[in-house]
């Protein structure tokens, strides 16, 4: 969708309503999300008013007060309205099974009923709360004309006729005209689902694409070549391959969606782009609540084991890494730690003092005990140092996560170890030995005859 630059009305006449829905479980992420939006609007410094509608379930007065506290510094251009929608949710049929509702609720369906919930609006923005806003979006939203014939504007997913529904421009007038809400009710009554349903399939071709900058997944920042063929679970439509690079530099929304290896920053604050979320959270009254929730985790508890499994997967053994990357990164982690200790020692004593001290000991040792005694003494100290500090600490830390991995992940790790630490070095050693003994050609000929090696 192209940006809208010339308006028929004055800027101060514009108003943008935006809706969010969340319960107590997503209160802290919602706080960070709302603050990031308000901060982005403030930085843009446009004379446009916003109304933020927080549709909530299960919040107490203290929770609502904290949400209002976030909006207070921005009251010049934004108003926050918090509304309990539990009575409304009771009127919606529940198509989900018991397992689904353990993680989610009917609140994921609220986006389909905005035309009824907000009869005074002709169009409206919908956003999930597991996002961070990096820039404001008023120009694109305000460019939607009154006679527009699209139900929604959204980022296209990887498949055909699929829109990612974490952020939408909703054309409420057109939805009312075509009875969108009543059709959604009918679909809910006839469906039973185990996952979040897509109720926009029948809306095509009356759907329009937003730019990929409206839904940037953190993992996109690790992809080296977007022109190559990407797996379907990257959710990157072909039309975005030429614009994705610029979107990564200037995203409007970072979406921490649970997809192919992603993890929420409030569960794992060291993941990709988690710093943006933490930066927003730190400016809200929910920061202390989040820290308390982390600090209250008891060692050995279910939540403690969950954090450790997250670290194991997303730091040491992430699913998106190849076996070679895992082997390389594990060794690199050790070397980084080991040489940082050496650098710290050199920095503390300065290089000259360190070398003088080191070689004076070496010279005295060699002179007194002979070279062999010196080397024995030196390597016994080196072994003790490694055992006491870096190597043992690293290996203990590294392998403490291994036993928590599923069986198939442990098998994968073992194959990586055998391949890169035994087979490849052994193959290299044998090859070099045969060349040195000038037996390489003979060995190759024998292997070809035994059909253990192809002629090519």
N, C-alpha and C positions, 0 to 999 in steps of 0.2 A: 504494500500500500504506500503510495507516494505521500510525502509530507505535504501538509496544507500550509501555505504561506500567506495568502491574501484572504482576508475575511470581509464579509459584507456588513458585519456588525462591529461595533467597538469591542475591544477586548474585555472591558469591564462588564459587558452584558452577558458574558459567557458563564455557564455553570456546568460543572461535570460531577454527576453522582457516581459513586463507586461502591460496590457491595462486597463484603467478605462474610463468610460463615465459619464459625469455629466453636468448640466447646472448651472445657477446662484443660483437656489434654494438649490443645494447641494454643493455649493462652500466651505462653512465653514467645513462641515463634510469631504469633500475631502481633505482639508488642513490637518486635524487631521489624516486622514487615511494615506496620503502620508508620513507624518512625522513619524508615528509609524512604517511603513514599513522600511524607511531608517534607523531609529534608531536600529531596530532589526537586519538589515543587518550589520550595523557597529559593534554591540556587538558580532556578530558571527565571525567577523574578518577573513573572507575567501576571497581569491583572485579571486573573481568572479565579472564580470561587469554586471550591470543591466541597461536597458533602460526603463524608465517609460513613457508610451504614454498616455497623458491626452487628450481624445477626448471630446471636449467641444462645447457648444452652448451658445451664449448670454453673454460671458465674455468680459469685456473691458480690455484695456492695463494695468490698475492698478491691476486688478484681476490676470492677467497673470504674472505680475511682482512679486506679492506676492507668487505665486506658485513657481516661479523660485528662489525666496529668500529662500524658504524652502529647495530646493534641493542644493543650493550653498555650504553649509558646507560639503556635501557628494559627491562632484564632483569627488573625487579620484576614486570612484567605481560605481557611478551612474550618469546617464544623464536623464534630464527631457525634453520631447518634447511635446509642447502644440499645438494641431491642431484643428481648427474649422471644424466641420463635418456637419454643417447645409446643405450645398449643397448635400452631400451624403445622408442625411436623406430624402431629397425631392424625392429621387429615390426609396425609400422603400414604398411599399403599407401600408396603415394604417388600421389594422384590428379592431381597438378599437373604442368603442362608445364615445360619448361626455362626459359622466360622468367619464369614466376612464381617459381620457386625461386631465381632470381638475387637477388630482393628478400626473399623469405620462405622459410621452411622448414616442415617438417612440425610444427614446434612450435606453429603456429597451431591444430593439431588436438588438443592435449593436453587442453583443457577438456572434450572429449567422453569422456575415459577416466579421469576422477577416481574414479569408482566402483570401478574395478579398482586404481588406484594407491594409494588410501587406504581399504582395506577396514574399518578401525576406525572410520571416521566415518559418521554417519547423514546429515549435511548439511555443506555446505562452501561457502565463498565463492571465487569465481574473479575475478581482475582482470588486465587487461592492464597493462603497465608504462608506457605512454605517457599516464599520467594523474597528476594531483596530487589528493591528498585534502585537503579543506578542513574536513570534520567527520567524526566517527565515526558508525557505522551500526548499533550493536549491538542497539538496540531492535527494529528491523524484522527482523533476522535471527533473533533469539531468539524472535520471535512465531510462527515457523513450527512447527506442531504435528507430533507424531510420526506421526499418521495422515493427514498432508497428501497430496493426490493431484495434485501438480504436479511436472513434471520440473524446471522452472527458473522463477525470478523474474528479470525483466529489464525494461529500459526499452523500450517499444514504439517501433519505427521508423515512418517516414512511411507505408509501405504496409500492406496488410492482412496479418495473421499474420506479422509480422516483428519479431524482437527484436534489439536492438543488443547484441552479445555481448562488449563490452569489460568489462562488469561483470555478474556473475550470482550469484544465490543458487542453489546446486545441491542438489536433494533426492536424495541418493545412495541412500537406502533405496528410494525409489519407482523410481529408475532400475534398480536391481538387480532389483526385483520384476517389472519389465516388460522386462527384457533390453535395456536401452538401448545398452549397449556392443556387444553382438553385432550389433544392428541397424545401428549406426554402421559397424562393420567391413564389413558386407555392402554398405552404401552406398558406402564407399570403394573397394571392389573393382570396382564396376560404373560408377564415375564417372571421367571425365577432365575436368579443369577448368583454366581460365586465370585464375581469380580465387578469392578465399576463398569456400568453400562454406557454405551455410546448412543445417545438418543438423537443425534443430529444426522444420522445416515440418510433419513428420508428428506432432509432439508435441501439436499443438492438438487439442482445447481445453484440454489439461492444461498450460497455461502461465499465469503470472500477472504482472501489470504492477507494476513499481516506479515510484516517482515520478520525474519528469524531473530532479529534483535529483541523481539518480545518474548522469546523463550530460549535463552541460552543455558544449556545444561553445563555444569562445571567440567564434565569430562571432555567437552569439545576443545578445551584448552590443551589437551594432551595429544590431539590428532595432528599429525604432521602433514598429511596430504588429503585434503577434502575432495580433490579431483578424482581420486581413486574410487573404486567401488566399495561402498561402506555397508556393513551389516544392517539389516532392517531395524534391529533394536537400537540403532543410533538415533532413530526418529528424525532423520534429516532428509527432507524432501529434495528431489533433484533441483527444483527451482532455486534453492538457497545456496548451491555450491559456489556461485560467483559472488555472493554477498556475505557469506559467513565470516570471511577474514575481517571485514570492516565491522561486522556485528560484534566480534570478539573484542575489538578495540573500543567500541562504543555501545555496549549493551544497554538496553532499557531495563530488562528484567533478567536476573539470574534465578533459575528455578531449580531448587533442590529436590527434585522429584525422585521417588524410589523407583529407579529403572536401572537395568544392567549394571550392577556394582555400585550404584550411588548410595550415599548415606547422608542422613540429616545432620547438619552441623551441631544441633543441640545434643545429639547422641555421640558425635565424634568431631570435636572442635578443631581437629588437625587436618581435615580433608581439604579437597580442592575448593578454593574460594570461600572457605569457612571464615576467613578473616573479615570478609565483608559483612557477614552475618553478626559476628562478634562485635565489630565496630558499631553497628547499629544498636545491638542489644545493650552495649555499655552505656548508651545515652538514654536508657529507659529505666524506670523503677523496677523492671523485672530482672535486671542483672543479678542482684543479690539473691533473688529467688532461684535463679538457675544455678548459681554457685552453691547454694545450700543443697539443692537437689543432687548435685554431683558429690558434695562433701558427705552427704548422709548415706552414701552407698557403702554398705558393710562388706569387708573383705570376705570372700567366699559366698556371698549372696548371689541370687540369680542375676541381678542387674550387674554385679561386679564381673561375673563370668561373661555376660553379654558384652560389656565394654571390652574385655580382653579378646573375645572372638572377633569383634569389630576391628581392633588393632591388628590382630593376626591376619585377617583377610585384606584390609585396606592399606596396611603399611608394609607388611612382610610378604604376603602371598596374594596380592590382588588378582582377581579373576581376569582382568584385562591385560595382564602382563604375560609375555611369552616365557617359556622355561629359561631361555637364555637371559632375559631381563632379570628374572628372579635370582638366578645364580650370580649375575653380575652385580646386582644391587646389594645382595647379601654380603658379598666380599667387599664391595665399596664401603658399606656401612662400617664394617670392621676397620678397614684402612683409614677411613675418615676419623674414627674415634682414636685409633692408635696414634696416628701422626699428629692429631690435635694435642695429645698428651706430650709428645716430643716437642712440638712447637711451644707449648706452655712452659716446658722446662727450659728451653732455649731463651724464650722471652723473659723468663724470670731472672736468669743469671746473666743474660746477654750472650751473644754468640761467642765472643772472644773468651770470656770466662769459662763458658761451657766447654769449649774445645780444649783450652789449657788444662782445665780440671780433668777432663776425660783422658787426654793423651799423657798427662803426667802420671796418672794412675796406671795407664797401659804400659808406659816406659818402665816404671818402677817394678811392675809385676813381671814383665818380660826379663828385666835384668836380674831379678831375684830368683825367679823360679823356672826360667826357660820358657820358650814360646809355647810348648805343649801344655805346660802347667797354666800359663796365662789363658790360653784358649779354653781349657777345661773350666777354669775359674770363671771366665767371662760368660760362657754360655750357660753355666749353672745359675749365675745371677740373672741372666736374660730370661731363662726358663722360669725362674722363681718370680721375676717381675711380671712376666706375661700371665703366669698362673694366678698370681695374686690380684692383678688388676685387669688390664684391658681384655685379653683374650677370654679368660674365664668369665668375666662379667658379661662380655658380649655373647659368648656361647650360651651361658645360663639364661640370659635374657631372650636370646634368639630361639633356643629350643624349648623354653618354657611354654611357648605358644604352640609348638608343634603338636603336642599331645591333645590340645583342645580342638585341633582341626578334624574335620570329618575324615573317614577312612580313605576315600578317594583322593583327598587333598594330600594326605600323608604319602600315599603311593606316588603321587605326582612329584612330591618333594624328593622322595627316595630316587626316582628315575633321574631327576635333575642332578642329584648328587653323584650318582653312579656315572652318568654321562660326562659331566664336566670335571669331576674331580678324580675319576679313575680311568674311564675308557679313552677319552681324548688325550690326556697326558701320556697314557700307556702307548697309544697308537703313535703319537709323536716320537716317543722314546725309541720304539721299535724301528720306525722309519729312519730316524737319524743313525741308529746303530748299523742298520743294513747298508745305508749309503756309505758310512765310514768304513765298513768292511768290504765295500764294493760287491755286495751280495743282493742289492736292491733289484736289479734286473732279473736275476735268477729266481728270487722269491716271487716276483710278479708273474713270471712265466709259469711257475708251478701252480700258483693260485688260479691262473686262467685255465690251466689244464684240468684242475680239480673243480672247475666251474664255481669257484668261490669269489671270483672277481671278473667283471665284464671287460672285454677287450678294449672298449672305449675308455 
